[in-house]
Amino acid sequence: MIEDLRQSVALATHGDLFLRTSVQPPELFAEHPVFDYVHELEFHRPGIAVFPRQVFRGTRPWYMYLRDRGAREMTAATWGANWGLPQHIAAAFMGASQCGVQVRYRRSCELWVPRADLRSVVFRRHWRLRPVRIVPFAEADREVQDVLDEVIMFTRMADWRGWHEYYSDALALRRGCTPLEDDSLDLLPETGYSENARLLLACVSKAWAFGGMGSWNDASFGQEYIEDKYNELTPRMFSAFLAAFSSATEAREEPGQR
């Protein structure tokens, strides 16, 4: 799921910058690090009535199609999965996508939701009556930092040294204590978004550990009070990270302002 989130953020922010400036439509496939291990990238618009199905290969023709249809803005959107499992557990399964690219027009909106296999990624269009609500950036940013502070304290108390270092390093990125040198963590265009948004995305990308064996989901407990605290913090951390990926795509600033 983490790659779905990161790809949705990159697609939304580069596309939004294209819609609000005179830049050329960017081609992210084979150019942006989030697609380094993707063999094919396509965008499918299902056929409706007399309108035939359309397939766009790569981002450039897709962005041009959206602009020609009157798209006004693009953001990443996130939501909860309805799998009958805790959200952070469901996120470990392939196909449990809880995100997509939200495109807004003057009077309507749509979601492009990813479906990936081992070699290709396809985003399919879904029409929506109302846009997915996105948490304000300042609120999402504060919650990520607050919950990570608590998780770091918890891992120290539980003597989970590896996890303590892992989450400390991630929070240090957000707070500017560690320079952002890993290009794979930098999801945004060079301009058009706030530096705080860039750092928050790097932080949650690095801190994401909701997976299978060996992940944060696979923790074991020796004492009941540790398990209780873990069960309190984990869904909160997952929700905070999910909100951060979408809210950062609304932290716009004037292109060229850094």
N, C-alpha and C positions, 0 to 999 in steps of 0.2 A: 504493500500500500504506500510506503514511503516514496517510491518512485512515481506512482500516480500523482501524489501530492506535489512533488517537486516539478514534475512535468507540467501539471496544470498551472502552477505559479509562473513558470517560465513562459508558457504559451500566452497566458492572460496578460502579463505585464509587457512583453514585447509587442503583442498585438495592440494593447491599449495605447502604447506610445506611438505606434504607427497611425492609429485612428486620430490622435490629437495633434499630430505634427505632420510635416511634409517629408518625413524620412521614407526611404524605399521600404516596401514590405520585406521583412527579414526572412531568411530561410534558416530555421533553427536545426532542422534535421541534418545530422552529420557535422554540425557546427557548434552546437551548444553541448556542454558536458553531460547534461541530463539525458541526452539521447545517444551517448557513446556506445551503448551496447544494444541499441535498437536496430534491427535489420530493415524494417519498413515502418513508416509513419503515414497513416491515412486518416481522413476525416470524411464520414459518411452522412449524407443527408438522405433519409428514407424517402421513397417516392410516396406522394399523396395525391390521390385522384388523378388529375391530368398532368401533374408535375412528376417527371421521371426522377428516379434515384440519381443522386450525384455523388461522385467520389473525388476527393481532392488529395493528391499525393504530395506530401510536404506542406510546410506552413505558408509559403508565399502565395500560391493560388487560393488557399483557404482564407487568408487575411484579405485578399483582394475581393473575394466573394462576399465576405462579411461587410466590408466597406461599401461595396456597390449596392448592398441591400439596405444600407442606412444604419449600420451598427454605430452606436455612440460611445460605448465603453465596454471594457472587458475586465473581469475580476476572476479570481479563483473562488469557488464556492465549496463548502464542506457541510456534511450532514451526518446523522447517525445511521448506522446500518440496522436493518430489521431482521436479524438472524436468530433471535432468541438467545443470544449470548451476550456477555458483557462486551462493550464496545472495543475495549483494548484487546480482548481475545479474538473477536471477529476480524480485527485488522490483520491478523496473522495469516488468514486464508487468501489464496489467490482468487480473484474475482470479487472480493469483498470491498470493492471501491466505494469510498465515502466522500468522493470529491469530483470536481469537474471544472470546466471553464464556463462561466456565466457571461452571456452576451446580452447587452441591453440595447433595445431600440427605443424609439420615441414612445410607443404605446404597447410594447410587448417585450418579452425576454425569452431566452432559450438556454438550455444547458447542453454542453458537449461533454459526454461522460466517457472515460477511457475504459477500454477492455483490452487487456494485454495477454499474450502468450509468451513463449520462450524467445520468439524472434521478432514479433511485430506488435505495434500499438495502434489501435483504432479508436478514434473518438467519434461517438455517434450522437446525433442531434436529438434532443428531447425538448418539446415545447412546454413552457410553464406559464400559468396564469399570473403568478406573482413571483418576484425574485426571491431567492434564498436570502434570509437575513444574515448580514455580516456584522460581527461584533466590532465596535469602534476600536481603532488601532491602539489608542492609549490604554483602554481597558484590557485588551488582549495582551499587550506588552507587559503591563503591570502584573497580570495574573501569572504569566509564564515565569517572570522573575521571582514572584512570591512563592509559587509552588516549588520551583527549583531550590530556593533557599531552604524550604522545609524538607525537601527530599535529601539535600546534602546533609542537613542536620540528622535526619533519620538514618542515613547510611553510615554516618559516623557512630551513632548510638548502637546500631546493629553490628558494627565492625565489619561492614561490607566495603573493604578498602578499594577494590577494583571499581565498584559502582560509585563510590565517593569521588574518586579521581575523575571518572567518566563524566559525571554531571557537573563537577566543579569546572572542568575544562570547557564544557559547553556554555555555562553561565559566564565564564570569563570572556568568551567571544562576544556575548551580548553587551557586556559592560565595558568593552574596549580594553580590557586588561591584556588580551592576547590579539595580535594582529591577524586579520583575515587574509591568510596566504594561500589557502586551498581553493583553487578556482571552482572545484566541483561543488562547493558550498555557496557560491555566489550565483544566485538564481536570477537576479534582476538585470535590466539593461544598465548601461553605464551611467545613464542620466534619466531623470524623470521621476525618481522615487527617493524618499528620505534615507539618510544613512542609518537611522534607527531601524527602519524596515529591513534594510540589507542585513544588519547585524542580528536582528531577531530571527530572520529566516535561517541564517547560518547557525544560530544557536539551536533552534528546534530541529534542523536537519541533522546536526551532529548528535543531539541528545535523544533522537528517536530510537527506541530499543524495544518496540512492541512487536515481537515475532514469535518464533518457536523455541526449540531447544537452545539453551544458552542465553536467551534474551531476558529482559526484565520480567516478562510474563512467566518465566521458568524458575522464579525464585523459590527457595525452600526455607522453611522456618524451624527454628528450634524452640521458640517461645511464643506463647499466645499473644502477648502484648505487641510483639514485633509483627506478627501476622495481621493483627487488627490495624496497626498503623499503616502497614503496606496496603491493605484493602481500602483504607481511607484515602491515601495519597494517590494511588494508581489511577483510578478513574478521573480524578481531578486533573492530574498531569496530562492524561490523554486528551481530555476535553480542551485544556488550555493550549496544547500543541496544535490540535486540529483548528481551533479558532485563529491561532497565530498565522497559519499558512494563508488563510483567506483575508484576514484583516490587513496584513502587510501589503496586499495588492491594491488597497485603497489609500495607502499612505503616499499619495502622489505629491510631487512638487513640480515647479516649472522646469521644462527641459533645459539642461545646461546649468542648473542650480545645484551645486554640491557643496 
